[in-house]
Amino acid sequence: MARQMGNTVRDMGAAMIGVVLMAVLWIALSAGCAGPIDNQACSEFIGSVEQAQAPGAAPTVSITVFPTIVRSSEVSHDVDAGKAAADYFTSNGLAAVTWDEAGLIPAGGTWGHNQAKMFRQSIESFAQYLADAPIKTDYAFVSEYLISSNGRPVGVHGYLLKSDGTPAYGLLLNSHHEPFYETDPQTIEDATTVLCNGMALDMMPEAADGG
């Protein structure tokens, strides 16, 4: 009996540790340079967009942007949402953008309750796409929206990879994160607002804070 109780306590302890680790992972992945993102590549990218915001400066990097991946019961792609992401980079003077409407990036893995796993799998899928269809710009970017059965966005992802497939920036947002719950997205357009607000916190913190 004592041995059985000991095993039960250990199992409960392991489960609690798993919950804590998952919570830490959610927090880490909401930041641009954490989780599966390469720290050096991310620092280089963030440094370049900060430099581009200096008075009289011009973008020093180029990005190929693709249509947004929309994941629900099926996978589709949204051209308008992808163009809105491209406009985020160009309108803020952060990068020279090449729009690739024909590039439909496959979603990684299958829909599941583990958003962090889906995030990682989509990075891997994107990297494989770039290996098979090389780009001529410094970076590639695609956003990904997770849509529930009632049509509402429940997750917003952004992936920026170097041309060689190295993850240089990532965004994972859901109802636990401020850019998401402040917008309370109901539509694809709302999800794009979440995406741009989330990227602004990392790439343009002074502007995002009203400074």
Secondary structure, DSSP 4 states (H G I P E B T S, - for coil): -HHHHHHHHHHHHHHHHHHHHHHHHHHHHHSTTSTTS-HHHHHHHHHHHHHHTSTT-----EEEE-PEEEESSSEEEEHHHHHHHHHHHHHTTS-EEEE-TT--PPPPS---S-HHHHHHHHHHHHHHHHHHS--SSSEEEEEEEEE-TTS-EEEEEEEEEETTS-EEEEEEE-TTSHHHHHH---SHHHHHHHHHHHHHHHH-HHHHTT-
